[in-house]
Amino acid sequence: MPFAYLDRDLLDLNIRHIAAAAGSKKIRIASKSIRSVEALRYILGSDDRFQGLMCYSAAEACFLAGKGFDDLLLGYPTWEASGIGRLVDLIGEGRRIVFMTDCLEHVERIEQFALARGVRVPLCLDIDMSSDYPGLRFGVWRSPLSGWDNVRPVAERIVRSEWVRLEGIMGYEAQIAGVGDSAPGAALKNGLIRLMKKHSIREVAERRREIVEKLRAMNAAPALVNAGGTGSLASSREEEVVTELTAGSGFYSPGLFDYYRDFRYAPAAGFAVEVVRKPRADIVTCMGGGYVASGAAERTKLPKPFLPEGLELLPLEGAGEVQTPLLRKGNAETELALGDPVFFRHAKAGELCERFDSLYVVSDGAVVDRFATYRGMGENFL
């Protein structure tokens, strides 16, 4: 200890549930939520509906292409010259790689590399799927392409080019896929979020349909229409124009996924730290454990004590850089000794792998394999 683990039996259960939730749609795996080549191969090989990866950086896409993966969609724009150049070279070699763009500058930047190498490069437009209400933006700040008026000049510029082509559009409805609506002790807030989600689902579907229809009318029909995330599979799959869905975090099912009303996946991944001291009869202190998730700083981004049951973080210390004290609640039955493990779940999925070189793969109570993480392979992309 410390070590990270992946429960293969629970992963298999999540794989089946995600495949079922997607209905008849193809599922592209978000690699940022997995961050292990062997885990990616395992999931891709588990069901024919899993096809392709959504990568989070040019360097990661190049790395995965070098490991034999194909059908790679960059989930975010890239600007750095060497990354663009390497990917364009791979496209010239016949690899299926699609760049993400959301402005004229992105298009023209990639076009320069395509022209210099004599390679025609496929592009995907990132469409903003947030909903705006008076005094409130329900969603995240991603793309400036919030509707057809913004999309049209970029699409027309791509269509006019000899060196880039429009392959698809992507719209991530983060306010549906990534916002929990069943937080304990927050009934009013949960109800408001559910109401906004219901309205936003209709709005998102209409925006996506309109853009696809208008692209078709200008003879630029997208072959790829990517939507959603683990938290919005049930709604995104109902859109006729959508050709594929994206899922990632649900395979590991981290702590933040405990706060959704309409689905619950099994906690398949986590980490263990060891008890090294007992400062009081009802407190044990573990070595390490301060693996805090990204995003706005709040308690939900802290790792969650998982096993044994009945342990909780101290509010004034949280999860620490070198040590993490835990309070044994009154109903806790397990007596912990020095050297015993305490298991935690990370708040997010793939970020766990940035702290460990490998995932011990567990099945039926035994370690059956060991999957290297990106870090364990000497890679660090962001």
C-alpha positions as CSV (number, residue, x, y, z in Angstrom):
1,M,0.0,0.0,0.0
2,P,-0.9,2.4,-1.3
3,F,-2.2,0.6,-4.4
4,A,-5.1,1.0,-6.8
5,Y,-7.4,-1.8,-7.9
6,L,-10.0,-2.6,-10.5
7,D,-12.7,-5.2,-9.6
8,R,-13.2,-7.1,-12.9
9,D,-16.5,-8.6,-11.8
10,L,-18.0,-5.2,-11.1
11,L,-16.4,-3.8,-14.3
12,D,-18.1,-6.6,-16.3
13,L,-21.4,-5.7,-14.6
14,N,-21.0,-2.0,-15.5
15,I,-20.1,-2.9,-19.1
16,R,-23.3,-4.8,-19.5
17,H,-25.4,-2.0,-18.0
18,I,-23.8,0.7,-20.1
19,A,-24.2,-1.4,-23.3
20,A,-27.9,-1.9,-22.4
21,A,-28.4,1.8,-21.6
22,A,-27.1,2.8,-25.0
23,G,-29.8,0.8,-26.8
24,S,-28.9,0.3,-30.5
25,K,-26.3,3.1,-30.6
26,K,-22.5,2.6,-30.9
27,I,-20.5,3.6,-27.9
28,R,-17.2,5.5,-28.1
29,I,-15.1,5.1,-25.0
30,A,-13.8,8.3,-23.3
31,S,-10.2,7.4,-22.7
32,K,-9.6,10.1,-20.1
33,S,-11.9,8.2,-17.8
34,I,-9.9,4.9,-18.2
35,R,-6.2,5.9,-18.7
36,S,-5.0,2.3,-19.0
37,V,-4.2,0.6,-22.3
38,E,-5.1,-2.8,-21.0
39,A,-8.3,-1.6,-19.5
40,L,-9.3,0.1,-22.8
41,R,-8.6,-3.1,-24.7
42,Y,-10.6,-5.1,-22.2
43,I,-13.7,-2.9,-22.6
44,L,-13.4,-2.6,-26.4
45,G,-13.2,-6.4,-26.6
46,S,-16.2,-7.1,-24.4
47,D,-19.0,-6.0,-26.7
48,D,-19.3,-5.1,-30.4
49,R,-21.1,-1.9,-29.5
50,F,-18.0,-0.5,-28.1
51,Q,-16.2,1.1,-31.1
52,G,-13.6,3.8,-31.1
53,L,-12.0,6.1,-28.5
54,M,-12.5,9.7,-27.6
55,C,-9.1,11.0,-26.7
56,Y,-8.3,14.1,-24.6
57,S,-5.1,15.3,-26.2
58,A,-3.0,15.0,-29.3
59,A,-0.2,13.4,-27.4
60,E,-2.5,10.8,-26.0
61,A,-4.0,10.1,-29.4
62,C,-0.6,9.6,-30.9
63,F,0.4,7.2,-28.0
64,L,-2.8,5.2,-28.4
65,A,-2.3,5.0,-32.2
66,G,1.1,3.6,-31.5
67,K,-0.4,0.9,-29.4
68,G,-2.6,-0.2,-32.3
69,F,-5.9,1.7,-31.5
70,D,-7.8,3.2,-34.4
71,D,-10.9,5.2,-34.9
72,L,-9.8,8.1,-32.6
73,L,-11.8,11.2,-32.1
74,L,-10.1,14.1,-30.3
75,G,-12.6,15.3,-27.7
76,Y,-11.0,18.7,-27.4
77,P,-9.3,21.1,-29.8
78,T,-5.5,21.1,-30.0
79,W,-3.1,23.9,-31.1
80,E,0.4,22.7,-30.4
81,A,2.3,22.2,-33.7
82,S,4.1,18.9,-33.1
83,G,0.9,17.2,-31.9
84,I,-1.0,18.3,-35.0
85,G,1.8,17.4,-37.3
86,R,2.1,13.9,-35.9
87,L,-1.6,13.2,-36.1
88,V,-1.8,14.5,-39.7
89,D,1.1,12.2,-40.6
90,L,-0.8,9.3,-39.0
91,I,-3.9,10.2,-41.0
92,G,-1.7,10.2,-44.1
93,E,-0.7,6.6,-43.3
94,G,-4.3,5.6,-43.3
95,R,-5.2,5.9,-39.6
96,R,-8.8,7.0,-38.7
97,I,-8.3,10.1,-36.6
98,V,-10.6,13.1,-36.4
99,F,-9.7,16.6,-35.0
100,M,-12.1,18.6,-32.9
101,T,-12.7,22.2,-33.9
102,D,-15.0,25.0,-32.8
103,C,-13.7,28.1,-34.6
104,L,-12.2,29.4,-37.9
105,E,-8.8,29.6,-36.3
106,H,-8.8,25.9,-35.5
107,V,-9.8,25.0,-39.1
108,E,-7.2,27.2,-40.6
109,R,-4.4,26.0,-38.3
110,I,-5.1,22.3,-39.2
111,E,-5.5,23.2,-42.8
112,Q,-1.9,24.6,-42.9
113,F,-0.5,21.2,-41.8
114,A,-2.8,19.3,-44.1
115,L,-1.6,21.4,-47.1
116,A,2.1,21.1,-46.1
117,R,1.8,17.3,-46.0
118,G,-0.7,16.8,-48.8
119,V,-3.1,15.0,-46.6
120,R,-6.9,15.7,-46.4
121,V,-7.9,15.9,-42.7
122,P,-11.3,15.1,-41.2
123,L,-12.7,17.6,-38.7
124,C,-15.5,17.4,-36.1
125,L,-17.4,20.5,-34.9
126,D,-17.9,20.8,-31.1
127,I,-21.4,22.2,-30.6
128,D,-22.2,24.0,-27.3
129,M,-25.1,22.1,-25.6
130,S,-25.5,24.2,-22.5
131,S,-28.9,25.8,-21.6
132,D,-29.2,29.4,-20.6
133,Y,-31.8,30.6,-18.1
134,P,-32.3,34.1,-16.7
135,G,-29.2,34.6,-14.5
136,L,-28.1,31.0,-14.8
137,R,-26.0,29.0,-17.3
138,F,-26.9,25.4,-17.0
139,G,-23.9,23.6,-18.4
140,V,-20.2,24.2,-19.0
141,W,-18.2,26.7,-21.0
142,R,-16.8,24.7,-23.9
143,S,-17.5,25.7,-27.5
144,P,-18.6,29.1,-28.9
145,L,-20.8,27.2,-31.4
146,S,-24.1,27.6,-29.6
147,G,-26.4,27.4,-32.6
148,W,-26.6,27.4,-36.4
149,D,-25.7,31.1,-36.8
150,N,-22.3,30.3,-35.1
151,V,-21.9,27.0,-36.8
152,R,-22.6,28.1,-40.4
153,P,-19.5,30.2,-41.1
154,V,-17.2,27.5,-39.7
155,A,-19.0,24.8,-41.7
156,E,-18.9,26.8,-44.9
157,R,-15.1,27.4,-44.4
158,I,-14.5,23.7,-44.1
159,V,-16.7,22.9,-47.1
160,R,-14.7,25.4,-49.3
161,S,-11.4,23.8,-48.3
162,E,-9.5,21.2,-50.4
163,W,-7.5,20.0,-47.4
164,V,-10.0,19.5,-44.6
165,R,-13.4,18.0,-44.6
166,L,-16.4,17.9,-42.2
167,E,-16.6,14.4,-40.7
168,G,-18.9,15.0,-37.9
169,I,-20.3,17.0,-35.0
170,M,-20.1,16.4,-31.3
171,G,-22.2,17.9,-28.5
172,Y,-21.6,17.1,-24.9
173,E,-24.6,17.9,-22.7
174,A,-22.6,18.1,-19.5
175,Q,-25.5,19.6,-17.5
176,I,-27.4,16.3,-18.1
177,A,-24.5,13.8,-18.2
178,G,-22.3,15.3,-15.5
179,V,-24.6,16.8,-12.8
180,G,-26.0,14.6,-10.1
181,D,-29.7,15.1,-9.1
182,S,-30.0,12.9,-6.0
183,A,-27.6,14.4,-3.4
184,P,-28.5,13.6,0.2
185,G,-30.2,16.4,2.2
186,A,-30.8,18.5,-0.9
187,A,-34.3,17.7,-2.0
188,L,-35.2,21.2,-3.2
189,K,-32.0,21.5,-5.3
190,N,-32.4,18.0,-6.6
191,G,-35.9,18.7,-7.8
192,L,-34.8,22.0,-9.5
193,I,-31.9,20.1,-11.3
194,R,-34.3,17.4,-12.5
195,L,-36.7,20.1,-13.9
196,M,-33.9,21.9,-15.7
197,K,-32.6,18.6,-17.0
198,K,-36.0,17.7,-18.4
199,H,-36.2,21.0,-20.3
200,S,-32.6,20.9,-21.4
201,I,-33.0,17.4,-22.9
202,R,-35.6,18.7,-25.3
203,E,-33.6,21.8,-26.1
204,V,-30.4,19.8,-26.8
205,A,-32.2,17.4,-29.1
206,E,-33.8,20.2,-31.1
207,R,-30.5,22.1,-31.4
208,R,-28.6,19.0,-32.6
209,R,-31.4,18.0,-35.1
210,E,-31.5,21.5,-36.6
211,I,-27.7,21.7,-37.1
212,V,-27.6,18.2,-38.7
213,E,-30.5,19.1,-41.1
214,K,-28.9,22.4,-42.2
215,L,-25.6,20.7,-42.8
216,R,-27.3,18.1,-44.9
217,A,-29.0,21.0,-46.9
218,M,-25.5,22.4,-47.7
219,N,-24.3,18.9,-48.8
220,A,-22.2,18.5,-45.7
221,A,-24.0,15.7,-44.0
222,P,-22.0,14.6,-41.0
223,A,-21.2,10.8,-40.9
224,L,-20.5,11.1,-37.2
225,V,-22.9,12.6,-34.7
226,N,-21.6,12.1,-31.2
227,A,-23.6,12.8,-28.1
228,G,-23.7,12.5,-24.4
229,G,-21.8,10.8,-21.6
230,T,-22.5,8.1,-19.1
231,G,-25.1,10.2,-17.3
232,S,-27.2,11.0,-20.4
233,L,-27.2,7.7,-22.3
234,A,-30.9,7.2,-21.8
235,S,-31.9,10.5,-23.3
236,S,-29.2,10.8,-26.0
237,R,-29.9,7.4,-27.4
238,E,-33.5,8.6,-28.3
239,E,-32.2,11.2,-30.8
240,E,-32.6,9.9,-34.3
241,V,-29.7,12.0,-35.7
242,V,-27.2,10.7,-33.2
243,T,-24.9,7.9,-34.6
244,E,-22.9,7.2,-31.4
245,L,-22.7,7.9,-27.7
246,T,-19.7,8.4,-25.4
247,A,-19.2,6.7,-22.1
248,G,-16.3,6.6,-19.8
249,S,-16.7,7.2,-16.1
250,G,-19.5,4.7,-15.7
251,F,-17.1,1.8,-16.2
252,Y,-15.2,2.6,-13.0
253,S,-18.2,4.4,-11.3
254,P,-16.4,6.8,-9.0
255,G,-17.8,8.6,-6.0
256,L,-19.5,11.4,-7.9
257,F,-21.7,8.8,-9.6
258,D,-23.5,8.1,-6.4
259,Y,-25.7,11.1,-6.8
260,Y,-27.9,10.2,-9.8
261,R,-31.5,9.2,-9.4
262,D,-32.0,7.3,-12.7
263,F,-29.0,4.9,-12.7
264,R,-26.5,3.4,-10.4
265,Y,-23.3,1.5,-11.5
266,A,-21.1,-0.6,-9.3
267,P,-18.0,0.8,-7.7
268,A,-15.4,-1.0,-9.7
269,A,-12.2,1.0,-9.0
270,G,-10.6,2.5,-6.0
271,F,-7.4,2.6,-3.9
272,A,-6.2,1.3,-0.6
273,V,-4.0,3.0,2.1
274,E,-2.7,1.5,5.3
275,V,-3.5,2.4,8.9
276,V,-0.2,3.7,10.5
277,R,-1.5,5.1,13.8
278,K,-4.4,5.4,16.2
279,P,-4.4,8.8,17.9
280,R,-7.6,8.1,19.7
281,A,-9.8,5.1,20.3
282,D,-12.3,6.2,17.6
283,I,-9.8,7.5,15.1
284,V,-7.3,5.7,12.8
285,T,-4.8,7.5,10.6
286,C,-3.8,6.3,7.2
287,M,-0.6,7.0,5.2
288,G,-1.5,9.1,2.2
289,G,-4.9,9.2,0.6
290,G,-5.1,12.9,-0.5
291,Y,-6.1,12.2,-4.1
292,V,-8.5,15.1,-4.7
293,A,-10.5,15.4,-7.9
294,S,-10.3,18.4,-10.3
295,G,-13.1,20.9,-10.7
296,A,-14.6,23.5,-8.3
297,A,-13.2,22.8,-4.8
298,E,-15.8,21.2,-2.6
299,R,-16.3,18.2,-0.4
300,T,-17.7,16.1,-3.2
301,K,-14.2,16.1,-4.8
302,L,-12.6,14.3,-1.9
303,P,-12.1,10.6,-2.0
304,K,-14.8,8.6,-0.1
305,P,-13.9,6.0,2.5
306,F,-15.4,2.8,1.2
307,L,-14.4,-0.3,3.2
308,P,-14.6,-1.2,6.0
309,E,-17.9,0.6,6.5
310,G,-18.4,3.1,9.2
311,L,-15.4,5.4,8.5
312,E,-15.6,9.1,7.6
313,L,-13.2,12.0,6.9
314,L,-12.7,14.6,9.5
315,P,-14.2,17.9,8.3
316,L,-11.2,20.0,9.3
317,E,-8.5,17.7,7.8
318,G,-10.2,15.9,4.9
319,A,-7.9,13.6,2.8
320,G,-4.3,14.6,3.4
321,E,-1.1,14.8,1.3
322,V,0.8,12.4,3.6
323,Q,-1.8,11.3,6.2
324,T,-5.6,10.9,6.4
325,P,-7.3,10.6,9.8
326,L,-10.6,8.8,9.8
327,L,-13.3,8.8,12.4
328,R,-15.0,5.5,13.3
329,K,-18.7,6.2,13.5
330,G,-20.8,4.7,16.3
331,N,-22.1,1.9,14.2
332,A,-18.8,0.8,12.9
333,E,-18.1,-2.8,13.8
334,T,-14.7,-3.4,12.3
335,E,-11.7,-2.9,14.6
336,L,-8.7,-1.7,12.6
337,A,-5.1,-2.6,13.6
338,L,-1.9,-0.9,12.4
339,G,-1.1,-2.1,8.9
340,D,-4.7,-2.9,8.0
341,P,-6.0,-1.5,4.7
342,V,-8.7,1.1,4.2
343,F,-10.3,1.2,0.8
344,F,-11.4,4.5,-0.8
345,R,-13.2,5.5,-4.0
346,H,-11.9,8.5,-6.0
347,A,-14.4,11.2,-6.8
348,K,-13.7,10.9,-10.5
349,A,-12.7,8.0,-12.7
350,G,-9.5,8.3,-14.7
351,E,-7.8,10.7,-12.4
352,L,-7.2,7.8,-10.0
353,C,-4.7,6.4,-12.6
354,E,-2.6,9.6,-12.4
355,R,-1.5,8.6,-8.9
356,F,-0.7,4.9,-9.4
357,D,1.5,2.9,-11.8
358,S,-0.9,0.0,-12.1
359,L,-4.4,-1.3,-11.3
360,Y,-4.5,-4.7,-9.5
361,V,-7.3,-6.6,-11.3
362,V,-9.4,-8.5,-8.8
363,S,-11.9,-11.2,-9.6
364,D,-13.8,-13.4,-7.1
365,G,-11.7,-12.1,-4.3
366,A,-8.3,-12.8,-5.8
367,V,-5.8,-10.7,-7.8
368,V,-5.9,-12.1,-11.3
369,D,-4.0,-9.5,-13.3
370,R,-2.2,-6.2,-13.2
371,F,-3.1,-3.4,-15.7
372,A,-0.5,-0.7,-16.2
373,T,-1.8,2.9,-16.2
374,Y,-0.6,5.6,-18.5
375,R,1.7,6.7,-15.6
376,G,3.0,3.2,-15.2
377,M,4.0,3.3,-18.9
378,G,5.9,6.5,-18.4
379,E,3.2,8.7,-19.9
380,N,1.8,12.0,-18.7
381,F,-0.4,13.9,-21.2
382,L,-1.8,16.8,-19.2
